[in-house]
Amino acid sequence: MLLILEVTLVANNWATFILGTTANLLVFYVCLKTKNVELLKNRWCIAMHAILQLIECFNLTFVQLVSRIYMLTIYESEFILPQLIKQMIQGFEVSAINLAKKSSWCSGRDSRQFGIK
């Protein structure tokens, strides 16, 4: 039963990805090429909405891919991917701390407040 649900969710996500990407790209294209007076007034709002939906579509597909790879890694590859993800997160933390140290918006008082030495 769980396998049927998983296959259904994966198929639904990929169908949504294909249809959503196609539809939002067409909406964006029409917004840029339209001559309609009413659409000209609101075309940037509509275009931005289409772009945000595209980003959301890509993010949801990315989350599904990462979670699927993560689950396969846990069950088949002896926890290799979680260690890589942990190292990547630690690298991002170190780079964020270094950026905060070097940036002009973070004064000495602010850096001590957030635990940055």
C-alpha positions in Angstrom: 0.0 0.0 0.0 2.8 2.4 0.9 4.5 1.7 -2.5 1.3 2.6 -4.4 1.1 5.9 -2.5 4.7 6.6 -3.1 4.4 5.9 -6.9 1.3 8.0 -7.0 2.9 11.0 -5.3 6.0 10.8 -7.5 3.9 10.6 -10.7 1.7 13.5 -9.5 4.7 15.6 -8.7 6.3 15.0 -12.1 3.1 15.6 -14.0 2.6 18.8 -12.0 6.2 19.8 -12.7 5.8 19.4 -16.5 2.4 21.0 -16.7 3.2 23.8 -14.3 6.5 24.7 -16.0 4.8 24.7 -19.5 1.8 26.8 -18.4 3.9 29.3 -16.4 6.4 29.8 -19.3 3.5 30.4 -21.7 1.9 32.9 -19.3 5.2 34.7 -19.0 5.7 34.7 -22.8 2.1 36.1 -23.3 2.7 38.8 -20.7 5.8 40.0 -22.6 4.2 39.8 -26.1 0.7 41.1 -25.4 -0.9 44.1 -27.0 -4.0 44.0 -24.9 -4.5 47.3 -23.0 -5.8 45.7 -19.8 -3.0 43.1 -19.7 -0.4 45.9 -20.3 -1.5 47.5 -17.1 -0.9 44.4 -15.0 1.5 42.4 -17.0 4.5 42.7 -14.7 2.3 41.5 -11.8 1.1 38.5 -13.8 4.6 37.8 -15.0 6.1 37.9 -11.5 3.4 35.6 -10.3 4.2 33.1 -13.1 7.9 33.3 -12.2 7.2 32.7 -8.5 5.1 29.7 -9.4 8.0 28.4 -11.5 10.3 28.8 -8.6 7.9 27.0 -6.3 7.5 24.2 -8.9 11.3 23.7 -9.2 11.7 23.8 -5.4 9.0 21.2 -4.8 10.6 18.9 -7.4 14.1 19.5 -5.9 12.8 18.6 -2.4 11.3 15.4 -3.7 14.5 14.4 -5.5 16.6 15.1 -2.5 14.3 13.3 -0.1 14.2 10.3 -2.5 18.0 10.2 -2.8 18.3 10.6 1.0 16.0 7.6 1.6 17.8 5.5 -1.0 21.1 6.4 0.7 19.8 5.5 4.1 18.6 2.1 3.0 21.2 1.2 0.4 24.5 3.1 0.8 25.3 3.2 4.5 24.6 6.8 5.3 27.0 8.5 2.8 24.7 11.3 1.7 23.7 12.5 5.2 27.4 12.9 6.0 27.9 15.0 2.9 24.8 17.1 3.7 26.2 17.7 7.2 29.6 18.8 5.8 27.8 21.1 3.4 25.8 22.7 6.1 28.9 23.2 8.3 30.6 24.8 5.4 27.7 27.2 4.9 27.8 28.1 8.6 31.6 28.8 8.5 31.2 30.9 5.3 28.2 32.8 6.9 30.3 33.6 10.0 33.3 34.7 7.9 31.0 36.9 5.8 29.5 38.5 9.0 33.0 39.2 10.3 34.1 40.9 7.1 30.9 42.9 6.4 30.5 46.5 7.3 27.0 46.1 8.6 28.1 43.9 11.5 29.7 46.0 14.1 31.7 44.6 17.0 28.8 44.9 19.4 26.5 43.1 16.9 28.9 40.3 16.3 29.4 39.7 20.0 25.6 39.6 20.4 25.3 36.8 17.9 28.3 34.8 19.3 30.6 35.7 16.4 34.2 36.2 17.6 
